[in-house]
Amino acid sequence: MQPARLVVLVSGSGTNLQALIDACADPAYGARVVAVGADRDGIEGLARAERAGIPTFSRSVTDFETREGWDESLATVVERFEPDVVVSAGFMKLLSARFLDRFLTLNTHPALCPAFPGMHGPRDALAYGVKVTGATLFVVDAGVDTGPIVAQVPVEVHEGDDVESLHERIKTAERAMLVDAVGRIAREGITVEGRRVRIGAAAR
């Protein structure tokens, strides 16, 4: 079987991207990153891709007269790489329903969805006083962190945690979860039916 083709979208340092690049170096992983896109130039995520010899592209919203024009341009360039899966790895832009209808798109969130959606999952979890939080991998839909859940991993909240220390532990767990789930999807397939997601034998 040919490796599954991944297009990864980034907005920052690209640590999740790097984890995927490292995993894809093993032929048994079953996937390869065929392109990395960004919503701005000059970021470490793009530099990581370039160092790995992976094609890159960027599309800044400010370069387009309308958000729709930006979204269509992004979809057009993504489509050129014929992805099996698009991974939003710290990509800080919402994608349109038209984009999501064209590409199976995955994203992570640093909380156990549906709890604490939005930009500040670790901060909100800490403020609420939960004892366990974590990370979620989900299929992106038109909402904010509301898509069907692919995988979740728990992270215990320690006494004395601040937002930074909690978020760092969540990110470590998140990267491992992402790499594991994307590899399984690449090797075994995925089925999404409403809010139910199946990977592997159950997906057939």
C-alpha positions in Angstrom: 0.0 0.0 0.0 1.1 3.5 -0.7 1.6 5.7 2.4 -1.3 8.0 3.3 -0.7 11.5 2.1 -0.8 14.2 4.8 -1.0 17.9 4.3 -0.3 19.7 7.6 -1.4 23.3 8.3 0.5 25.3 10.9 0.6 28.8 12.4 3.6 28.7 14.8 6.5 26.6 16.0 5.2 23.3 14.5 6.0 20.9 17.4 3.1 18.6 16.4 4.3 18.8 12.8 7.7 17.7 13.9 6.3 14.8 15.7 4.5 13.7 12.5 7.6 14.2 10.4 9.7 12.1 12.8 7.0 9.3 12.8 6.8 9.3 9.0 10.5 8.6 8.8 9.6 5.0 9.7 8.1 3.3 6.5 6.0 1.1 8.8 4.1 4.2 10.1 2.1 4.2 6.9 2.0 8.0 6.1 4.1 10.8 4.8 3.8 14.5 5.0 3.5 15.7 1.4 3.1 19.4 2.1 3.0 22.0 4.9 0.9 25.1 4.7 0.7 28.2 6.9 -1.3 31.4 7.3 1.8 33.5 7.4 5.4 33.5 6.4 8.6 33.3 8.5 7.4 30.8 11.1 9.3 27.9 12.5 6.7 25.4 11.3 7.6 26.2 7.7 11.3 26.1 8.5 10.9 22.6 10.0 9.2 21.4 6.8 11.9 23.0 4.6 14.7 21.4 6.6 12.9 18.0 6.0 12.6 18.7 2.3 8.9 19.0 2.4 7.1 21.4 0.0 5.6 24.5 1.7 3.1 27.2 0.9 1.5 30.1 2.8 -1.8 31.9 2.3 -2.3 35.1 4.4 -5.9 36.3 4.9 -4.7 39.9 4.5 -3.6 39.1 0.9 -7.2 38.5 -0.2 -10.2 40.8 -0.5 -12.5 38.4 1.2 -12.3 35.5 3.6 -14.0 33.4 1.0 -11.3 34.1 -1.5 -8.6 33.1 1.0 -10.4 29.9 1.8 -10.8 29.0 -1.8 -7.2 29.7 -2.5 -6.1 27.6 0.4 -8.4 24.7 -0.7 -7.0 24.9 -4.3 -3.4 24.6 -3.2 -4.1 21.9 -0.7 -5.9 19.9 -3.4 -2.8 20.0 -5.6 -1.1 17.7 -3.1 -4.0 15.2 -3.2 -4.2 14.6 0.6 -5.9 11.7 2.2 -5.9 13.6 5.5 -5.4 17.3 6.4 -4.0 17.9 9.8 -4.5 21.2 11.5 -1.5 21.4 13.8 -1.8 24.7 15.6 -3.4 26.3 12.6 -5.1 29.4 14.0 -7.7 30.0 11.3 -11.2 28.6 11.0 -11.9 26.6 7.8 -15.1 26.9 5.8 -17.7 24.2 5.4 -16.7 24.0 1.7 -13.1 23.3 2.7 -14.2 20.7 5.2 -16.5 19.0 2.8 -13.5 18.5 0.4 -10.9 17.2 2.9 -11.0 15.0 6.0 -9.5 17.5 8.4 -8.2 16.6 11.9 -7.4 19.0 14.8 -6.3 18.7 18.4 -7.6 20.7 21.4 -5.8 20.9 24.8 -8.8 19.8 26.9 -11.2 16.8 27.0 -14.0 18.0 24.6 -16.7 19.0 24.9 -15.3 20.7 28.1 -13.4 23.9 27.8 -13.6 24.7 24.1 -11.9 27.8 22.6 -8.5 29.4 22.9 -7.8 28.8 26.6 -8.5 25.2 27.4 -5.8 24.7 30.0 -6.5 28.0 31.7 -10.2 27.3 31.9 -9.7 23.8 33.2 -7.4 25.1 35.9 -9.8 27.9 36.9 -12.7 25.4 37.1 -10.8 23.2 39.5 -10.9 19.9 37.6 -8.7 17.1 38.7 -8.2 15.6 35.3 -8.1 17.3 31.9 -6.3 16.2 28.7 -6.3 16.5 25.0 -8.7 15.6 22.2 -8.2 14.8 18.5 -11.4 15.5 16.5 -12.7 15.7 13.0 -13.0 19.4 12.2 -16.6 20.7 11.6 -18.1 24.2 11.3 -18.0 24.8 15.1 -15.2 25.6 17.5 -13.8 22.3 18.9 -17.1 20.6 18.3 -16.3 17.9 15.7 -16.7 14.2 16.1 -14.0 12.8 18.6 -11.3 10.6 17.2 -9.2 10.1 20.3 -8.7 11.5 23.8 -6.0 11.2 26.4 -6.3 12.2 30.1 -3.8 14.4 31.9 -3.9 14.7 35.7 -3.9 18.2 37.2 -1.2 18.5 39.9 -1.3 20.5 43.0 0.6 23.7 42.3 0.1 23.6 38.5 -0.1 26.9 36.7 -1.3 27.3 33.2 2.1 26.9 31.7 3.1 23.7 33.5 -0.3 22.1 32.9 -0.3 23.1 29.2 3.2 21.6 28.7 2.1 18.2 30.0 -1.0 18.4 27.9 1.1 19.1 24.8 3.3 16.2 25.4 0.3 13.8 25.7 -1.3 15.5 22.7 1.6 14.9 20.4 1.8 11.2 21.3 -2.0 10.9 20.8 -1.8 12.6 17.4 1.0 10.5 16.1 -0.6 7.3 17.2 -4.1 8.1 15.8 -2.9 9.5 12.5 -0.7 6.4 12.0 -3.6 4.1 12.7 -5.9 6.0 10.4 -3.2 5.8 7.7 -2.7 2.1 8.1 -6.3 1.0 8.9 -8.8 3.6 7.7 -11.4 5.7 9.3 -15.2 6.0 9.2 -17.1 8.9 10.4 -20.9 8.4 10.9 -22.5 11.4 12.6 -20.6 11.7 15.9 -19.3 8.1 15.8 -15.7 7.7 14.6 -14.2 4.2 14.0 -10.6 3.4 13.2 -9.3 0.1 12.0 -11.2 -3.1 11.7 -14.4 -1.5 13.0 -14.2 1.1 10.2 -14.6 -1.5 7.4 
